Amino acid sequence: MRNEENEENLIIDFHAHIYPDKIAEKVITSLEKEYGFKARAMGTANGLLKSMEALINFSVILPVALHPNQVKSINNWISKVSQEHNEFIGFGTVHPKMKNFDEEIRRISHDLGLYGIKLQPNEQNFYPNDEKFLKFYEYCLDFELMVLIHAGHQMTPRTPVFSTPTRLREVIETFPELLIVLPHLGGYKMWAEVEMNLSGFKNVYFDTSYVFGFLEEEKTIELIKKLGVDHIIFGTDFPWRNHSEELEKVNQMSFSKEEKRKILGINAKKILKLDSMLLE
C-alpha cells in the first residue's frame, strides 16, 4: 500500500517516555512521588506497544539526561530500542554541562540514527537562550537535527521556570532555519505568554501533550488556530496520559476532518520525513 493511502488513518504520538525494563519501575515510582499522581501505564517498551496497539502507528521516544555521564548510555539505549521496534522513532539527549557537544550530536545523527534531540531546561537547570548554549543549536543545524525543548512549567510547580515562551522566542528568532518542536502547546500553564510570543514562525511546531484538561477546550481551540493547525502535532506524554483518551480529545474538537488528520499524523510525518517508513 502506498504511503498516500496510509495517510488517511496515520496517527503519530510525538511525545512518549520509556525506560529500560530493569529501572522502569524505580524511575516511575520516583516520578509518581514527585508529581503526586500515578502513571497511566507501564513506562517500558512493551508497555508503550500495548498502549499503542490498534491506535497509534508511531511514537517518538524522548529521553532526558540529568547528568552529563548519562548521555551516551541513554542515547545508545534509545537507538537500540528504536531499531528493535519499527513503531518507535528515537530522539537523543545531551546535557548542558557536557563537553564536546559536537561529537555527541554527530554520533546521534550519523551513528545512532536518531531523529532529533530533546532538551529539558527545567530538569537540566539551564536557560535555553543562554549565550553559552547557542553553539549547541548551531551544531544541530549543521547535522540537520530538529530540537524538541520542554516549554513552560513542570507538572509540579517549581522556580525558576527556565524554559518560558519569552526565552524560547529568542532561540527561535536567533535560529530561524532550525526546526524546533515545543511541547504542551508551547508552554505548559503559560499559554497566554505563548499566544503573545510564539505564533507565526515557520520553523516551529507545537505538540498537544499535557494540555487537555488543563486548558479549557474553547481556549485550546483558539490557541491552536492562533498557532496554526499546520504547526500542531499530536502528543500524549505517555505513560502519564492515556492514548485512547487523548485521541478522543482531539476527535471531539470542532476542527474539520482534514485538520484533525494534520494534527494526528500528517504534520508530524512531514517534519520527520517518514515517507519511506510508510510503505508496506
KOLLO-491483 format. One record per atom (N, C-alpha, C): residue in three letters; x, y, z. Coordinates in pm, whole numbers, plus 50000, padded with zeros to 5 digits. Atoms other than C-alpha are relative to their C-alpha. Example, Ala and Ser with C-alpha at 12.3 -4.5 7.8 and 13.67 -1.06 7.14 Angstrom:
2
ALA500894988150000/ALA512304955050780/ALA500905012050000/SER499184988149994/SER513674989450714/SER499235010950073/
This chain:
280
MET500854988050000/MET500005000050000/MET500885012550000/ARG499224987850009/ARG501395034049904/ARG499775008950122/ASN500124991749880/ASN502025059950178/ASN498855009849991/GLU501124990750012/GLU499365083350035/GLU498714993750054/GLU501185006949952/GLU496745057050113/GLU500054998250151/ASN499845002049856/ASN498155051050462/ASN499755012850079/GLU500154987349930/GLU497945088250549/GLU498605001850060/GLU501384997849957/GLU494175086050591/GLU499824997450149/ASN500175003649859/ASN494465069550933/ASN501325000650078/LEU498704999249934/LEU498045078251025/LEU499915007850131/ILE499974993249870/ILE498485086751394/ILE501394998450060/ILE498664999749941/ILE501825096551547/ILE499945007050135/ASP499854993749869/ASP502365103051916/ASP501415005750008/PHE498694993450006/PHE505195128551919/PHE500645001850139/HIS499494997149865/HIS505735127352296/HIS499784988150092/ALA500105011749914/ALA506415094752480/ALA501314997850074/HIS498835003049917/HIS508795083752756/HIS499984985350038/ILE499855013749953/ILE510035048552822/ILE501384998450061/TYR498765002649928/TYR512815033453033/TYR500344985249988/PRO499635014250002/PRO514795000953033/PRO499254992150107/ASP500805008349909/ASP512924972453200/ASP500574999650141/LYS499395002149868/LYS515424969153484/LYS499915012250091/ILE500114988249915/ILE514975005053604/ILE498645006949990/ALA501254992950026/ALA511495014353479/ALA499145001750125/GLU500864999249881/GLU509615006253799/GLU500555010150100/LYS499374990649907/LYS512105025554013/LYS499835014449954/VAL500124986450054/VAL512035056053783/VAL498555004950010/ILE501414995949999/ILE508235056653753/ILE499535002550143/THR500394998049859/THR507765052554130/THR500535013250053/SER499414987449956/SER510135081554195/SER499255012049940/LEU500714989050066/LEU508345103653940/LEU498575001350052/GLU501364999549943/GLU504935094354081/GLU500005007550132/LYS499894992849872/LYS506075106954421/LYS500225014849976/GLU499724986050031/GLU507415139054267/GLU498755007049946/TYR501154993750066/TYR504295145654055/TYR498744999450084/GLY501195001249916/GLY501745133854310/GLY498854992649935/PHE501045008350061/PHE499815110754077/PHE500644988249928/LYS499535012550056/LYS500085076653916/LYS500165000749848/ALA499885001950145/ALA501335067853570/ALA498804992049951/ARG501165006750058/ARG498605055353337/ARG500354986649937/ALA499575012550060/ALA500675026453201/ALA501424997150045/MET498635003649969/MET503945008053245/MET500945007249903/GLY499114991950083/GLY506765030453117/GLY501154992149942/THR499025008350067/THR508585003352923/THR499664999049852/ALA500285001850142/ALA508854994652554/ALA498734991749981/ASN501195008450014/ASN506274966952594/ASN498755007150048/GLY501144992449952/GLY504024989752796/GLY499515010049897/LEU500374990450104/LEU504095015752520/LEU499384992849881/LEU500555007650113/LEU503504989952245/LEU498564995450030/LYS501355004349961/LYS500494976652434/LYS499015011549995/SER500874988350001/SER499055011652475/SER499745004949858/MET500124995650139/MET499675019552106/MET499114990949917/GLU500635010450082/GLU498024987651981/GLU498655004449945/ALA501244996950074/ALA495314994351719/ALA499645014950006/LEU500304985749988/LEU495525031851793/LEU501075008949935/ILE498894991150035/ILE498975046651721/ILE500954992749906/ASN499075006050094/ASN501255039851424/ASN501465001250045/PHE498624997449957/PHE504455055651559/PHE499985008450127/SER499794991549883/SER505645070451888/SER501425005350001/VAL498684993749988/VAL508515094951928/VAL500464998550145/ILE499475002849867/ILE510675084752226/ILE500945011350040/LEU499274988049957/LEU512045114452423/LEU500714997450133/PRO499255002149876/PRO514825108652678/PRO500525013150058/VAL499364988649935/VAL516385132852927/VAL501174994950085/ALA498845003049916/ALA519885130553076/ALA500085010550110/LEU499914990749887/LEU520045145853423/LEU501455002950039/HIS498564997949974/HIS523855142853437/HIS500774997449871/PRO499225001950124/PRO526505145353163/PRO500434985749977/ASN499495013650018/ASN527755110053231/ASN498914990049961/GLN501085008850044/GLN524335095753143/GLN499755000649849/VAL500404996950137/VAL524205109752791/VAL500244988449904/LYS499685010150100/LYS525975082852590/LYS499224987150021/SER500725012549976/SER524355052952760/SER498515001449968/ILE501404997850034/ILE520885068052724/ILE499825000049849/ASN500124999450146/ASN521435075752357/ASN500204986349936/ASN499795013550051/ASN522775040852296/ASN498754991550017/TRP501205008149974/TRP519685025252455/TRP498835004449912/ILE501084995050085/ILE517255047752267/ILE500194995149857/SER499725004950135/SER518945038351940/SER499684985249989/LYS500215014550001/LYS518815001352028/LYS498524996650001/VAL501415003449988/VAL515155000752130/VAL499235004749877/SER500664995150121/SER514175021151824/SER500274990849882/GLN499705009650106/GLN515934996351597/GLN499244986950020/GLU500725012449971/GLU514204967451771/GLU498505001149971/HIS501444997950019/HIS510734982851728/HIS499795010949896/ASN500204990350109/ASN509854999651398/ASN498985010750035/GLU501014990349960/GLU506995017451573/GLU500595011850078/PHE499374989749919/PHE509475038251775/PHE500915008849915/ILE499154990150066/ILE511175069851650/ILE500815006850111/GLY499194995649888/GLY514075078351876/GLY500605013949983/PHE499254987549988/PHE515415112251981/PHE501154997750098/GLY498885000849907/GLY518715117352159/GLY499895010450110/THR499914990249892/THR519665137252466/THR501435005150009/VAL498694994549962/VAL522555160052562/VAL499815006650136/HIS500084992849874/HIS523395178152884/HIS500825012849987/PRO499314987250019/PRO524395215052904/PRO501415000550061/LYS498684999749937/LYS527425207053122/LYS500984990149937/MET499095009650061/MET528865180252896/MET501005007149908/LYS498994994850092/LYS531985186052691/LYS499784993949862/ASN500025005250137/ASN532225181652315/ASN498594997049950/PHE501335001450058/PHE528615187552212/PHE500054994549859/ASP499985003450141/ASP529605184251851/ASP500234985249976/GLU499725014250019/GLU530955148951889/GLU498764991550027/GLU501195007949967/GLU527795135752055/GLU498875002849902/ILE501044996850097/ILE525495154151815/ILE500294992949868/ARG499655007550121/ARG527395139051523/ARG499674985250019/ARG500285014149973/ARG527075104651685/ARG498514997249996/ILE501465001350001/ILE523325109651739/ILE499484999349857/SER500484999150138/SER522865118451374/SER500534988849911/HIS499365008750097/HIS525365096551189/HIS500094985550044/ASP499765013649952/ASP525955066151410/ASP498764993450060/LEU501135005749927/LEU522785061551613/LEU498695000849924/GLY501214999450082/GLY520215071151351/GLY498805006050069/LEU501094993649930/LEU518145092851583/LEU499545012549925/TYR500654989950083/TYR515815119751452/TYR500165014350051/GLY499904986649942/GLY516405148951686/GLY500564999050140/ILE499484999449863/ILE517425159652036/ILE498975006550090/LYS500934994649900/LYS515265165552343/LYS500805007550107/LEU499444992149890/LEU516175193152591/LEU498935001850107/GLN500934997549890/GLN514595197252935/GLN500635010350094/PRO499324989649921/PRO515815230853071/PRO499625000150148/ASN500414999549859/ASN513775228753393/ASN500644988950082/GLU499365011249930/GLU515305194953483/GLU501525000649989/GLN498554999350021/GLN518765202153342/GLN500605013350046/ASN499574987649935/ASN518925236553505/ASN500835009149910/PHE499364990250085/PHE519795259453218/PHE498945007849923/TYR500904991950081/TYR518175287453020/TYR500264997049853/PRO499785003950139/PRO517625277152658/PRO500595011049912/ASN499464988850077/ASN518625311852535/ASN501355004950055/ASP498704996549945/ASP521875312652736/ASP501035000449887/GLU499004998550107/GLU524665325252509/GLU501004988550000/LYS499035010949991/LYS526925297252635/LYS499484987349934/PHE500595012150057/PHE524505271752488/PHE499675001449852/LEU500434997550137/LEU523925287552148/LEU500764991549899/LYS499225008350091/LYS526695266851987/LYS499304986649976/PHE500755012650014/PHE524535236152051/PHE499035000749882/TYR500984998750108/TYR521845249151816/TYR500695000649864/GLU499254999550125/GLU524445256451550/GLU500414985949956/TYR499635013850033/TYR525655220551569/TYR498784992249949/CYS501215007050046/CYS522075207851533/CYS499655003949857/LEU500204995650138/LEU521695228751220/LEU500994993249906/ASP498975006050083/ASP524975215351084/ASP499684985349969/PHE500285014250016/PHE523815179351136/PHE498524997249966/GLU501405001050045/GLU520205186251028/GLU499134992150099/LEU500825006149896/LEU518655175451359/LEU499015010350054/MET500974991349935/MET515465190351494/MET500214999650151/VAL499864999149855/VAL515285200751860/VAL498625001450063/LEU501224998749920/LEU512395194852099/LEU500405005250137/ILE499644993349875/ILE512575217952401/ILE498785000650091/HIS501114998749904/HIS510355213952706/HIS499645014750016/ALA500474986149995/ALA508225245152733/ALA499035002050115/GLY500924996549893/GLY506585260853036/GLY500374993850133/HIS499825005449865/HIS506115248553392/HIS500214984949997/GLN500015014449978/GLN506705213653526/GLN498604995950048/MET501285004849947/MET503795191653634/MET499805004750144/THR500054994449865/THR504625202253988/THR500755013249997/PRO499404986750011/PRO505395239554025/PRO501385000750065/ARG498684997549943/ARG509005249754081/ARG500535013049941/THR499384987850050/THR511095280954041/THR501524998350001/PRO500594992150109/PRO512705293653839/PRO499464991149889/VAL500415006950122/VAL510935283553520/VAL501035003749894/PHE498914997150092/PHE513905280953286/PHE499525002049857/SER500385000850141/SER512015274352964/SER498675007049973/THR501214992250020/THR509485302452924/THR499825003149851/PRO500224996150140/PRO507855312052591/PRO500845011949956/THR499214988250036/THR509685345352600/THR501464996249971/ARG498625004450023/ARG513105328752631/ARG500084991349874/LEU500005008650118/LEU512185303052366/LEU499895008249872/ARG500114991350117/ARG511245330952128/ARG501385005149958/GLU498654995350033/GLU514825343852149/GLU500774989449921/VAL499345010950073/VAL516125309752038/VAL499454998949859/ILE500675001150131/ILE513585308051755/ILE500455011149906/GLU499614988650083/GLU514485342751628/GLU501494999649964/THR498565000950026/THR518225335751654/THR500314989249896/PHE499755011350090/PHE517945303051456/PHE498734997249917/PRO501245001350077/PRO515115307651203/PRO499954987949908/GLU499975011950086/GLU516255277450998/GLU500004987050080/LEU499985011949916/LEU516365253451294/LEU498584995250026/LEU501315005749974/LEU513355230251319/LEU499864997450149/ILE500205000549855/ILE512025233751675/ILE498604995150031/VAL501305004849952/VAL509215214651846/VAL499875004050147/LEU500284995949862/LEU507685229152164/LEU498794992250050/PRO501135007849947/PRO505535205352369/PRO499045008550080/HIS501004993649914/HIS502455214052572/HIS499465012949939/LEU500454988250075/LEU501285238552302/LEU500835012350032/GLY499084988849990/GLY504345259952356/GLY500365004650138/GLY499654995749865/GLY504365263752733/GLY498964995650101/TYR500965005449905/TYR502625242852999/TYR499615010450106/LYS500584990349907/LYS500355265853203/LYS500595014149984/MET499524986550033/MET501915296353033/MET499425004049864/TRP500574998950133/TRP499515297552739/TRP499715014349957/ALA500174985950039/ALA498805334952750/ALA501315005549944/GLU498684995750047/GLU502545340952707/GLU500334993549865/VAL499835006750129/VAL502595315352424/VAL499305008049891/GLU500794992850100/GLU499855334152240/GLU500655013249961/MET499394986950027/MET501745366952271/MET501344998849928/ASN498625000750044/ASN505145353652168/ASN500344989849891/LEU499515011350077/LEU505175321751964/LEU499244996949872/SER500715002950124/SER502805323951669/SER500735006349881/GLY499504994150124/GLY503845329951309/GLY501394995949958/PHE498655004550037/PHE507185311551297/PHE499914987449916/LYS500135011350093/LYS507545287951001/LYS500764987650047/ASN499145011149960/ASN510175266151173/ASN499604993750133/VAL500385004549866/VAL508255259251497/VAL498704992049995/TYR501185008549987/TYR505775231351575/TYR499694998050148/PHE500485000749862/PHE503745225351891/PHE499264986850021/ASP500765012349975/ASP502645192252039/ASP498935002450106/THR501204998349915/THR499415187352235/THR500134993150135/SER499865007749877/SER500865167552526/SER499705008550124/TYR500324994249869/TYR499535175552872/TYR499345013749990/VAL500784987750014/VAL497175202752753/VAL498544997550035/PHE501425002949979/PHE493735186352754/PHE499734997450149/GLY500345000949859/GLY492135190153095/GLY500665010750084/PHE499324989149929/PHE494465218653193/PHE499715013649937/LEU500434988050070/LEU493425244152932/LEU498604997249946/GLU501385002250043/GLU489715248352860/GLU499954997149850/GLU500085004250139/GLU488605232852530/GLU499875011949905/GLU500184988350087/GLU487465265952383/GLU501305007649983/LYS498744992850007/LYS490765282552468/LYS501074991749928/THR499075008650073/THR492695252352337/THR499805001649851/ILE500324998350141/ILE490925255652003/ILE500475013649950/GLU499574986650038/GLU491595293051994/GLU501525000849985/LEU498544999650005/LEU495295287952069/LEU500524992149879/ILE499595007850116/ILE495635260651804/ILE499815008149872/LYS500244991750118/LYS494075283951548/LYS501015011449992/LYS499024989149997/LYS496415311951658/LYS501384995249954/LEU498695005550035/LEU499495289751624/LEU500014994149860/GLY500125005550135/GLY498205274251301/GLY499884984950001/VAL500225014650000/VAL496775239251251/VAL501134992649931/ASP498905006350072/ASP499605231551008/ASP501264998450086/HIS498835000749911/HIS502035235351302/HIS499694992850130/ILE500385007249879/ILE500235213651559/ILE500184985149978/ILE499785014450008/ILE501255177551626/ILE499514993350128/PHE500585007549888/PHE499625151751850/PHE501114994450089/GLY499085005949902/GLY501485141752167/GLY499254996750127/THR500745004549881/THR500455123852486/THR500735001950132/ASP499195000749877/ASP503315124252739/ASP499854986450068/PHE500005013749947/PHE503005086452779/PHE501214998050090/PRO501145007649947/PRO502975070053036/PRO499085007950093/TRP500794991849907/TRP501385099253219/TRP498605003049947/ARG501334998150059/ARG498455101652979/ARG499634987449921/ASN500555011850064/ASN496235075752811/ASN499765002649851/HIS500104997850143/HIS496365071852433/HIS498565001549952/SER501374999550051/SER492685064852374/SER499295012650047/GLU500644988049948/GLU491575093752595/GLU500535012549930/GLU499434988450068/GLU493965118352431/GLU499535000949855/LEU500545000250136/LEU492835107552084/LEU498565005049998/GLU501414995849994/GLU489225112452185/GLU499895015150018/LYS500034985549981/LYS490005147952299/LYS500205007449867/VAL499784993850131/VAL491355156551954/VAL498774998249912/ASN501135002850088/ASN488455139951775/ASN498745007650040/GLN501164992549953/GLN485935159051988/GLN500075014849964/MET499864985750028/MET487335193051890/MET499355003649867/SER500784995550116/SER485485213651630/SER500905004049883/PHE499194998150119/PHE488075210251355/PHE499484990949890/SER500425008450111/SER487435196051010/SER500764986750003/LYS499345013050008/LYS488365160050929/LYS501435001649951/GLU498674997850054/GLU491335172450726/GLU500935006550102/GLU499194993549896/GLU492555194851009/GLU500404989950108/LYS499675010249900/LYS492375165751255/LYS501044990349947/ARG499005008850060/ARG494335143751013/ARG501385006550005/LYS498724992949992/LYS497045170351003/LYS500564999350142/ILE499554999949860/ILE497205172551383/ILE500454986150044/LEU499745013649949/LEU497145134951441/LEU501174993049931/GLY498935007450065/GLY499725124651186/GLY500735006849887/ILE499384994950122/ILE500365143650865/ILE501085010350028/ASN498994989849968/ASN502205173251020/ASN501284993650054/ALA498845006949944/ALA504475150151219/ALA500744992249892/LYS499395007650110/LYS505085128050915/LYS500885009249916/LYS499254990650083/LYS506235158650723/LYS501335003850063/ILE498754995449940/ILE508815170750973/ILE500954988550032/LEU499165011749977/LEU510055135551047/LEU500484993549870/LYS499655005550132/LYS510275127650673/LYS499864984849999/LEU500255014349981/LEU508665093650719/LEU499534992649876/ASP500575006250120/ASP507665086150359/ASP500454985449983/SER499505013450027/SER509895055650326/SER499534989950103/MET500445009149895/MET508635040950656/MET498534996449984/LEU501435002450012/LEU505015042050544/LEU499674991049882/LEU500245009650106/LEU505435016950262/LEU499874986050059/GLU500185013749952/GLU504144982050325/GLU500714990249908/
